[in-house]
Amino acid sequence: MSGSTAESAEPAAAGAPVPSEPVAELSNITRMYRMGEEEVHALDGFSFTFRKGEYWAIMGSSGSGKSTLLNILGCVDRPTGGSYRVRGQEVADLDDDELSTFRGAELGFIFQSYNLIPQLDVLENILMPVMYQDEVPEGIEDRALELAKRVGLGERLHHRPMQLSGGQQQRVAIARSLINDPALILADEATGNLDSKTADEILELFDELHAEGKTILLVTHEAEVGRRAENVLRLKDGNIDSVERGVSRDGEATDAK
């Protein structure tokens, strides 16, 4: 499809599955940068709704707008115009302090370069998002321990990042992204620094999280990684280029638009 596209608001046909609740709703989002006298529209009227439990690969060539979209989804950047809601909360209404608290509570981040704090051990890195919350949830250390075991690091709780392989560091990042049970898990080229075997192990973890009902948005330029997601959203020139739903592992989509 060409141009920006919003998910249809029409009711589902009789017998069709009822859509899950919206998690991230973007409406007419624009992001404009100035480069000298020139205006660059990184996103140009982008509208889309990501729903609870969906697994999306966000793809596109360099300059398509996918990194800008991820920054806005992650509340790292603010749009020039438009509306962005997470679980019904209008993000534009939040000041910087509120936005920082909101980001820590509602969003989980997984980066290509892991972004672990080298002075902290595995357990401490997993707990980092909690440090930005006004109140520390009861039992959060037990949850961090459970997550460390879940990602296969139960025997390395007190290892620091430099004592871990790349795959192990990314497992720490995945556990960290889950500590606050976020509305959205945002993964930016999460397998980009990993060998193919380790990358597949990380993608299997994503598959498990998706099966448990987590909402995952994975930015990637690798077609093979994109095929692991349930759906593929392709961007071009700051707008939606195509939407593929129900993508199978062989790359076929049951609903392509």
C-alpha positions as CSV (number, residue, x, y, z in Angstrom):
1,M,0.0,0.0,0.0
2,S,1.2,3.5,-0.6
3,G,0.9,6.4,1.9
4,S,0.0,6.3,5.6
5,T,-2.5,3.7,6.7
6,A,-4.6,3.4,9.8
7,E,-6.0,0.1,11.0
8,S,-9.7,-0.2,10.0
9,A,-12.2,0.9,12.7
10,E,-15.0,-1.1,11.0
11,P,-16.5,-3.9,13.1
12,A,-15.3,-7.4,12.5
13,A,-17.5,-9.5,10.2
14,A,-19.7,-12.2,11.7
15,G,-17.7,-15.2,12.8
16,A,-14.4,-13.3,12.6
17,P,-12.1,-13.2,15.6
18,V,-12.6,-10.1,17.8
19,P,-9.4,-7.9,17.7
20,S,-7.5,-7.7,20.9
21,E,-7.3,-4.4,22.8
22,P,-5.0,-1.6,21.4
23,V,-1.7,-1.2,23.1
24,A,0.0,1.5,20.9
25,E,-2.1,3.8,18.8
26,L,-0.4,6.3,16.5
27,S,-2.5,8.8,14.6
28,N,-1.2,11.1,11.9
29,I,2.3,11.1,13.4
30,T,4.8,13.5,11.8
31,R,8.4,14.0,12.7
32,M,10.3,16.8,11.0
33,Y,13.9,17.7,11.3
34,R,15.7,20.7,9.9
35,M,19.0,20.2,8.0
36,G,20.1,23.8,7.2
37,E,17.4,25.3,5.1
38,E,15.9,21.9,4.2
39,E,13.0,20.2,6.1
40,V,13.3,16.4,6.4
41,H,10.1,14.5,7.1
42,A,11.2,11.3,8.8
43,L,7.6,10.3,9.4
44,D,4.8,11.9,7.4
45,G,1.3,11.3,8.6
46,F,1.9,7.8,10.0
47,S,-1.1,6.1,11.5
48,F,-1.3,2.6,12.8
49,T,-2.5,0.5,15.8
50,F,-0.5,-2.3,17.4
51,R,-2.7,-4.6,19.5
52,K,-2.1,-6.7,22.6
53,G,-0.2,-10.0,21.9
54,E,0.9,-9.1,18.4
55,Y,4.4,-9.7,17.1
56,W,5.5,-7.3,14.4
57,A,8.7,-7.0,12.4
58,I,9.2,-3.4,11.3
59,M,11.3,-3.3,8.2
60,G,12.5,-0.8,5.6
61,S,15.6,0.5,3.9
62,S,17.8,3.1,5.4
63,G,15.9,6.4,5.6
64,S,12.5,4.7,5.6
65,G,11.6,6.0,9.0
66,K,11.8,2.8,11.0
67,S,14.4,4.2,13.5
68,T,12.4,7.4,14.0
69,L,9.2,5.3,14.5
70,L,11.0,3.2,17.1
71,N,12.2,6.3,19.0
72,I,8.7,7.6,19.1
73,L,7.3,4.3,20.2
74,G,9.9,4.2,22.9
75,C,9.2,7.7,24.1
76,V,12.8,8.6,23.4
77,D,11.7,11.2,20.9
78,R,8.6,13.3,20.6
79,P,6.7,13.6,17.4
80,T,6.3,17.0,15.7
81,G,2.6,16.4,15.4
82,G,-0.1,13.8,15.8
83,S,-1.2,11.6,18.7
84,Y,0.5,8.6,20.3
85,R,-1.3,6.6,23.0
86,V,-0.1,3.7,25.0
87,R,-2.8,1.7,26.9
88,G,-5.0,4.8,26.3
89,Q,-2.5,7.3,27.8
90,E,-1.7,10.2,25.6
91,V,2.0,10.5,25.7
92,A,2.1,14.1,24.6
93,D,0.4,15.1,27.9
94,L,3.3,13.9,29.9
95,D,6.2,16.2,31.0
96,D,9.8,14.9,30.9
97,D,9.7,13.5,34.5
98,E,6.4,11.8,33.9
99,L,7.6,10.5,30.6
100,S,10.7,8.9,32.1
101,T,8.6,7.2,34.8
102,F,6.1,6.0,32.1
103,R,8.8,4.7,29.9
104,G,10.3,2.6,32.7
105,A,6.9,1.2,33.6
106,E,5.3,0.5,30.3
107,L,8.1,-0.1,27.8
108,G,10.8,-2.8,27.6
109,F,13.9,-2.2,25.4
110,I,16.2,-4.6,23.8
111,F,19.1,-3.1,21.8
112,Q,21.6,-4.4,19.3
113,S,24.5,-3.5,21.5
114,Y,22.8,-4.8,24.7
115,N,23.3,-1.5,26.6
116,L,24.2,-3.2,29.9
117,I,25.9,-1.3,32.6
118,P,29.4,-2.8,32.9
119,Q,29.8,-2.1,36.6
120,L,26.6,-4.1,37.5
121,D,26.1,-7.8,37.6
122,V,23.4,-9.8,35.8
123,L,20.8,-9.4,38.6
124,E,21.5,-5.7,39.0
125,N,21.2,-5.0,35.3
126,I,17.9,-6.8,35.1
127,L,16.6,-4.6,38.0
128,M,17.7,-1.3,36.4
129,P,14.3,-0.2,35.1
130,V,12.9,-0.5,38.6
131,M,15.3,2.2,39.7
132,Y,13.4,4.8,37.7
133,Q,10.1,4.1,39.5
134,D,8.8,6.1,42.4
135,E,8.1,3.0,44.4
136,V,9.9,-0.4,44.2
137,P,7.4,-3.1,43.7
138,E,7.2,-5.8,46.4
139,G,9.0,-9.0,45.5
140,I,10.8,-7.4,42.5
141,E,14.1,-9.1,43.4
142,D,12.4,-12.5,43.3
143,R,11.0,-11.6,39.9
144,A,14.4,-10.7,38.6
145,L,15.8,-14.0,39.8
146,E,13.0,-15.8,38.1
147,L,13.7,-13.9,34.9
148,A,17.4,-14.7,35.0
149,K,16.6,-18.4,35.3
150,R,14.0,-18.1,32.5
151,V,16.7,-16.8,30.1
152,G,19.2,-19.4,31.2
153,L,21.4,-17.3,33.4
154,G,20.5,-18.7,36.8
155,E,24.1,-19.8,37.4
156,R,25.6,-16.4,36.3
157,L,23.7,-14.0,38.6
158,H,26.8,-12.2,39.8
159,H,28.7,-12.1,36.5
160,R,29.3,-8.7,34.9
161,P,28.8,-8.1,31.2
162,M,32.4,-8.5,30.3
163,Q,32.3,-12.0,31.7
164,L,29.4,-13.0,29.4
165,S,29.2,-13.9,25.7
166,G,27.2,-11.7,23.4
167,G,24.2,-14.1,23.5
168,Q,24.3,-14.1,27.3
169,Q,24.4,-10.3,27.4
170,Q,21.3,-10.2,25.1
171,R,19.6,-12.6,27.4
172,V,20.2,-10.2,30.3
173,A,18.7,-7.4,28.1
174,I,15.6,-9.5,27.4
175,A,15.1,-10.3,31.1
176,R,15.6,-6.5,31.9
177,S,12.9,-5.7,29.3
178,L,10.4,-7.9,31.1
179,I,11.1,-6.8,34.7
180,N,8.1,-4.3,34.8
181,D,5.8,-6.5,32.7
182,P,5.7,-3.8,30.0
183,A,2.9,-3.0,27.6
184,L,5.4,-3.1,24.7
185,I,8.7,-4.9,24.1
186,L,10.7,-2.8,21.6
187,A,13.7,-4.7,20.0
188,D,16.1,-2.8,17.8
189,E,18.2,-5.1,15.6
190,A,18.3,-7.4,18.6
191,T,20.2,-10.1,16.7
192,G,22.5,-7.8,14.7
193,N,25.7,-8.5,16.8
194,L,25.1,-12.3,17.1
195,D,26.2,-15.3,15.2
196,S,23.4,-17.3,13.4
197,K,23.1,-20.0,16.1
198,T,22.9,-17.5,19.0
199,A,20.6,-15.3,17.0
200,D,18.2,-18.2,16.5
201,E,18.3,-18.9,20.2
202,I,17.3,-15.3,20.9
203,L,14.5,-15.5,18.4
204,E,13.2,-18.7,20.0
205,L,12.9,-16.7,23.2
206,F,10.9,-14.1,21.4
207,D,8.7,-16.8,20.0
208,E,8.1,-18.0,23.6
209,L,7.2,-14.5,24.8
210,H,4.8,-14.0,21.9
211,A,3.1,-17.4,22.7
212,E,2.7,-16.0,26.2
213,G,0.8,-13.0,24.9
214,K,3.6,-10.4,25.0
215,T,3.4,-7.5,22.5
216,I,6.7,-7.4,20.5
217,L,7.8,-4.8,18.0
218,L,11.1,-5.9,16.3
219,V,13.0,-3.5,14.0
220,T,15.2,-5.4,11.6
221,H,16.7,-5.2,8.1
222,E,17.2,-9.0,7.9
223,A,14.4,-10.8,5.9
224,E,15.1,-14.1,7.7
225,V,14.6,-12.4,11.1
226,G,11.5,-10.6,9.9
227,R,9.9,-13.9,8.9
228,R,10.0,-15.0,12.5
229,A,7.4,-12.4,13.4
230,E,3.7,-13.0,13.0
231,N,3.3,-9.8,11.0
232,V,5.5,-7.5,8.9
233,L,5.1,-3.7,8.6
234,R,7.3,-2.2,5.9
235,L,8.0,1.5,5.8
236,K,9.1,3.7,2.9
237,D,9.7,7.5,2.9
238,G,8.2,7.9,6.3
239,N,4.9,6.1,5.5
240,I,3.6,2.6,5.4
241,D,4.6,0.7,2.3
242,S,3.0,-2.6,3.0
243,V,1.3,-4.6,5.8
244,E,1.6,-8.4,5.9
245,R,-0.4,-10.3,8.5
246,G,-0.1,-13.9,9.5
247,V,3.4,-14.3,8.0
248,S,4.6,-18.0,7.9
249,R,8.2,-19.1,8.3
250,D,8.5,-19.5,4.6
251,G,7.7,-15.8,4.1
252,E,4.1,-16.2,2.8
253,A,1.5,-13.9,4.3
254,T,-2.1,-14.9,4.8
255,D,-3.2,-11.3,4.6
256,A,-1.0,-8.9,2.6
257,K,-2.1,-5.3,1.8
